[in-house]
Every structure is written in C-alpha cells, then in structure tokens.
Amino acid sequence: MAQSFFWYDLETTGISPRTGRIMQFAGQRTDMALNPVGQPVNILVQLSEDILPDPGAIMVTGITPQQTLQDGVTEAEFMQIFYEQVATPNTIFIGFNSVRFDDEFLRFLNYHNFYDAYEWAYKDGKSRWDMLDLVRMTRALRPEGINWPVVDGKPTCRLELLTKENGLDHEHAHDALNDVMASIAFAKLIRQKQPKLFGWLLALRDKKAVKQFIESNQTFVYTSGKYAADTEKTAVVRLLHTDDSKGGIVYDLRHDPTDFLSLSAEELADRWRYTSEVDAPPRLPIKTIKYNRCPALSPTGVLADTGVQERLQVTPELVNKHLAVLSANPDFIANVVRARDLLDDERAEQCSKQTPDADEALYDGGFFDDNDKRLMSVVRASEPVEISQHAGSFHDPRLNELLIRYKARNFRSSLTDDERAAWEVYRREKLLGGGADSVLAKYLQELAKLSGTEAGAEKRFVLEELQLYAESIMPVFDEDETEES
C-alpha cells in the first residue's frame, strides 16, 4: 500500500492517559500531498461504569457520558474498527501534539483491550509524526508567508488562533473532527510556504534518523515545548552525551556554562529539577531528547539569518564562546551525566514504592513475553462467554488483573454472578475508596464548584448530565453488606 497520513485527534475524559479514557476519536486519511483519501472517521467511545470524567474537560468538549453510551461503541468494538480502517500498513499517524498526548491515550487503550501497546505505531511500515513541533520550528526559523498569533505580547501556537489568523475554517474548536480538518489545512499552508522545512522534519521523524543526525552534528537547533515562548520554543544546543535507551543530553548554548562548572553531580541534579521558587538559583539549562518522540531538529546553518538570531536571542559568536567553555571542561559533562543518572535512580526508587493499579501500569512492568502476547490475541478472538477460561493464564499479573475488567467493560451481560460481584467490589473501591478524598467525592466537589461559576444554559445542562451520570453509576451494595454496615 502507498504511504499515507492519518490525521487524528481525541477528546478524552481528562489529561492523564493512565487514568483517563477516550470519548471521541476522529480522523482523516490523506495522501502525501495532503489530499483527502476516503471518508473521515468520527466515533464516540462508550464510557464504562468505573470511569468518572473530569468535569472541566467535559465543559470544554461538551461530550457527555450519556452521549457516548447512546451513540458510541465499546472500546473492544472501536479497536476492531481501528485496526481494520485506520492502522493500515504504511500509515503515518499525525496530530497536533499527538506524540505527547493522543498517542499516549492510544497506547493505554490498546493495553486495556489486550493489544500490544506499541505495534500500532510502527509495525508494517507505520510511523508517527507530530504537527505541533513542525509549527513551532516553522515559526522560529521560517515564518515567512504565514500570519502568527500573539497573546499578551507572547507568541502562541494554539491551533484555533493559528487558523483564525490565517483565515482557515475552524468553527468548532475542541471538536475532534473539526480540529483534524483545521490541522490539515494549516499543514497545507506550511507545506506551501515552507516545503523544504516540511519535508526535512517529515524525513526526520524516525528515531534512527534522529540518532544519526544528532551524532553527526553535535551542535544543532532544537525546538521543544520546554523552552520559553519568548525565544520561540527553540534553542541552539550542544550534545553532551548520547545513550540508545535514554536518548541525548543537550545544553542550551544561550547560557554561559561557567556558573555551573564547579558544581558536583548532586548539586547539578538539584539545579536540574524544576522549581517555582522566585529566589531559586539559575536552573541548569539542560534537556534530554527522546529519539522516538519525533524531535524537531535543524542544522545550525539557519543562524546565518539575522531574523533567526533575533527570534532565538542567540548569535554565532555567543554559540562559539560557550562551546569553547564546554570543550575545555570535560569533567562538567561527566558530572551532568551522573546528575541525570541520579535523577533517574530517584524516580525509579519512587516508582518502586508505589503499587499502581493494573489499569495504570503499562510502563511499570516491562514488555509482555511471547506467550502472553499469543494469549492476548486469543482473548480478543474469544466469544464473551469464553473469556473467563483464560483467567490466571498469563505470566504477567497485570493481564490477569485486567481480564475481568476487559470483560465487564465490553461484555457486561456475559459476566457470571461471581464476576459481577467482583466487578462491583472493584468499582466501590475505585469510586468510593478514601471517603472524603474518594474519586466520587472530588468529582462532586468539582461539579459544585463549576455550578457556582457557569451561568449559561448549555453549561448548566452539561453539569446536570454529569450529576445524573454519577448517580447512575453509583456502586451498589447487596443486602448483607448493608446490614453489616
């Protein structure tokens, strides 16, 4: 099959892929020239009765849980559609901030429904790209021919403002399908005005290409959301260290390294951590690059443009001055690597003290072995009444724990009496565990807070629907439990 883009966007129950769920999936396939291929996909996904959406998120999207139950499909049904119509060979998945947000939700959706969490994005010639950093780098390096929005004196790359500034249709922002069409329209504008940059970053989306570029250039331009908006989210950086599993460590050459040379690895780790304290010492201008996240990189030849120098607040002379300091102090670079390792060990220790719920544990237990992957495919192909036969069969405890939830969320009517009782115990603990700090209590508090600030009829309707939904999924107690309590 010919290579093609699949542009997609999600509306979700919240911002965390570990605890949230997809409520709407929308997308449009295009050829490599960005011409539409086939009809758009626009699907609501049913919420299961153990999920309470973030009221703030629903106030933005307007999609109520009741809508997903009335017009949507189950997660298992959606996954069948996804693999039949969307995740076809040679597809390039792309969205607006999709690598860091939407792709993560898709990984967890695959995981919850007994699919490999990663193969959808790379197997059979598939790959992924992200439009947000393409937009940011275009604005920083090649902004000509495009109108760029500014809010409160600072540059912004919000999609709804980009389309508005350039007269592109985007009537219903935060509707997944409308956002998809707006992304395609703006991508066409970039491809028309700056075709070389568009093609360059498209070719650089593969992690092997990223690694080769970094190791071949050492000093390069890097665009990332971690950099400041007043320098167009872009810096000229020096590669300090590279690691196949952990990525690269880069230094922002706008900053003089001299102030950090005498610091120990422990002190550098302290400076690396983010702090909001006003009087905190200067933060270490270091960042890591993950090769598999489609980073936006460019050779430093663009610095010949004085406009680029002004926007990035850096000159070739400043770059060379700070490069000389780094080259003369290899011990500093070694200490930076040790500081990175200290922070990694710190995070690993924190994770080891936590016992995440199986739903949230995709990244906490390693990859599944071949036996478990084979059984996962058997579960997906099983009739609902046959799913229980595989209980306890997996090597990985996460999958054994997820099995009953997979059945309850997708095939509730097929639950046995014992399974239904176990499902209710799980729901009670998840929604009501913790008393005043329970998920349900916090949810109702947020509803009350929003009810006091939202005056419009449409907003009030959404809040009422959310209240009714919470009441409808309230966990039940059987008579024996009620008498004991």
C-alpha positions, -999 to 999 in steps of 0.1 A, spaced: 0 0 0 11 35 -7 23 56 22 -3 80 36 -10 103 66 -38 96 90 -46 128 108 -64 123 141 -75 139 173 -91 127 205 -115 141 231 -108 125 264 -121 123 300 -91 142 313 -54 149 307 -39 117 322 -37 87 299 -31 65 329 -65 73 345 -85 88 316 -103 73 286 -110 83 250 -145 96 244 -142 106 208 -118 95 180 -118 114 148 -95 113 118 -90 118 81 -66 99 58 -47 120 32 -22 112 6 14 126 9 2 157 -8 -24 162 19 -54 155 -4 -82 136 14 -84 98 9 -118 83 17 -143 95 42 -135 109 77 -137 87 108 -157 101 137 -166 77 165 -178 81 201 -164 55 225 -186 44 254 -175 52 290 -176 22 313 -192 25 347 -160 27 366 -150 60 349 -159 95 361 -148 121 336 -131 153 346 -160 179 347 -136 206 334 -127 185 304 -164 179 296 -172 216 299 -147 222 271 -158 194 247 -195 193 256 -195 155 251 -214 139 280 -211 103 291 -247 98 282 -239 107 245 -211 81 244 -235 54 258 -263 63 234 -242 68 202 -209 52 209 -193 18 206 -175 -2 232 -137 0 234 -134 -35 220 -156 -26 191 -136 6 185 -103 -14 184 -117 -36 157 -126 -6 136 -92 10 144 -72 -20 131 -95 -26 101 -98 10 89 -71 32 105 -39 13 114 -33 0 79 3 -6 65 25 24 57 2 48 77 19 79 92 -1 88 123 -1 126 129 -19 151 151 -15 184 169 6 174 200 -2 138 193 31 123 203 29 135 239 -9 133 244 -31 114 219 -6 87 212 -3 80 249 -41 75 252 -40 51 222 -12 31 239 -33 27 270 -64 19 250 -45 -9 233 -32 -21 266 -66 -22 283 -80 -42 254 -53 -68 251 -34 -54 221 3 -46 220 6 -10 231 32 -1 206 29 -21 174 0 1 160 25 29 155 55 11 139 46 -24 125 41 -29 88 58 3 78 37 25 101 52 55 119 42 87 137 48 124 134 37 155 153 25 187 138 30 209 169 68 210 168 66 214 130 45 246 136 69 258 163 100 253 142 84 269 112 76 300 133 111 301 148 131 295 116 110 301 85 79 322 95 76 340 61 42 338 43 22 328 74 4 350 100 15 342 136 -7 350 166 5 368 197 -14 367 230 -5 392 258 27 401 240 39 364 237 39 341 207 14 313 208 8 282 186 -27 274 197 -44 258 167 -76 278 169 -56 310 169 -33 299 140 -63 291 119 -81 323 127 -50 345 119 -47 328 85 -84 327 76 -88 290 78 -120 273 87 -121 261 124 -156 269 135 -159 243 163 -125 242 181 -123 212 206 -144 190 184 -121 163 174 -131 161 137 -130 199 133 -96 200 149 -84 174 125 -96 193 94 -80 225 109 -47 207 114 -47 195 78 -55 230 65 -27 246 84 -2 218 74 -11 226 38 -2 262 44 32 253 59 39 228 31 30 255 5 50 283 21 80 263 35 81 230 16 118 223 24 113 225 62 81 204 60 100 177 40 130 179 63 111 172 95 89 146 79 120 126 69 135 132 104 106 116 123 122 81 125 143 75 157 172 61 137 173 93 115 172 114 147 201 95 163 221 97 131 215 135 128 224 142 164 256 121 164 267 136 131 260 173 140 267 175 178 256 212 177 222 219 163 189 238 166 162 221 187 126 231 191 107 219 222 78 229 244 102 230 273 119 261 260 105 296 266 78 311 243 97 344 241 125 326 222 100 307 200 104 274 220 137 270 202 174 268 212 208 262 198 222 232 217 253 211 222 251 173 225 268 164 258 260 127 259 240 101 239 225 68 250 204 45 229 179 38 257 178 71 274 183 95 244 206 125 243 215 152 268 218 187 253 230 221 267 213 253 257 241 275 244 224 308 251 236 303 287 272 306 299 283 272 314 308 290 337 284 293 366 278 255 367 314 242 362 323 239 399 290 221 409 290 185 419 268 159 403 244 162 433 243 200 430 237 198 393 208 174 399 193 199 423 196 227 396 181 203 370 149 199 390 121 223 382 112 248 409 87 276 410 106 295 438 112 330 428 146 333 445 159 299 434 194 298 418 196 296 380 183 264 367 206 241 347 200 248 310 200 211 302 174 189 284 170 153 273 160 144 238 140 112 233 148 99 199 113 82 195 93 114 200 99 130 167 120 159 179 122 190 157 159 195 149 178 216 123 214 223 113 229 255 127 233 269 92 199 287 98 218 311 122 231 329 92 197 346 91 197 376 114 160 372 119 165 338 133 192 351 156 168 378 169 139 354 175 161 328 193 181 355 211 214 339 202 243 347 178 271 325 162 296 344 184 278 335 216 274 299 205 311 296 198 321 312 231 300 288 251 311 258 230 347 266 239 339 266 276 322 232 273 350 217 253 376 229 279 357 213 308 350 175 302 346 170 339 315 191 338 300 170 311 307 138 331 290 154 361 260 162 341 256 126 330 260 115 366 233 140 376 210 126 350 216 91 364 210 103 400 176 117 389 167 85 371 176 64 401 155 88 423 125 84 400 130 46 399 130 44 436 98 64 439 81 41 414 93 10 433 75 23 464 42 26 445 19 -2 436 0 12 406 -34 -2 397 -32 -26 367 -51 -1 345 -23 25 351 7 1 350 15 0 313 50 14 319 56 -3 352 61 -39 344 82 -43 312 71 -58 279 49 -88 276 65 -121 266 56 -141 235 33 -165 254 13 -136 269 11 -118 235 -3 -150 220 -29 -153 247 -38 -117 243 -48 -124 207 -68 -155 219 -87 -133 243 -96 -108 216 -109 -135 194 -129 -153 221 -166 -152 224 -176 -132 255 -186 -163 275 -152 -179 267 -131 -150 281 -132 -163 317 -114 -195 305 -82 -175 304 -83 -163 339 -49 -168 356 -33 -180 324 -10 -150 318 26 -148 331 22 -111 336 0 -103 367 -12 -71 351 -30 -90 323 -46 -114 348 -60 -85 367 -72 -67 336 -91 -97 322 -123 -93 343 -123 -56 337 -120 -61 299 -150 -84 301 -170 -62 323 -163 -30 303 -171 -46 269 -194 -76 275 -211 -68 308 -241 -90 301 -219 -121 299 -205 -117 334 -211 -146 358 -226 -139 392 -192 -142 408 -176 -119 382 -204 -93 386 -198 -93 424 -161 -89 419 -167 -61 394 -189 -43 419 -162 -46 447 -137 -31 423 -160 -2 414 -167 5 450 -131 7 459 -122 28 429 -150 53 432 -157 54 469 -125 43 485 -109 70 506 -141 85 520 -140 123 518 -110 120 494 -126 94 471 -129 98 434 -166 104 436 -163 129 464 -138 150 445 -159 147 414 -190 161 432 -170 189 447 -158 199 412 -193 198 399 -205 221 428 -176 245 421 -184 247 384 -222 251 392 -214 283 411 -195 298 382 -212 286 350 -243 305 341 -251 296 305 -280 272 298 -258 249 277 -232 247 305 -258 241 332 -273 212 311 -238 196 308 -234 199 346 -268 184 352 -260 155 329 -227 148 348 -246 148 381 -271 123 367 -243 102 353 -226 100 387 -258 89 403 -265 63 377 -231 45 382 -231 47 419 -218 13 431 -244 -10 446 -243 -28 479 -260 -61 485 -284 -66 514 -258 -85 535 -233 -57 532 -259 -31 541 -269 -49 572 -233 -54 583 -226 -17 578 
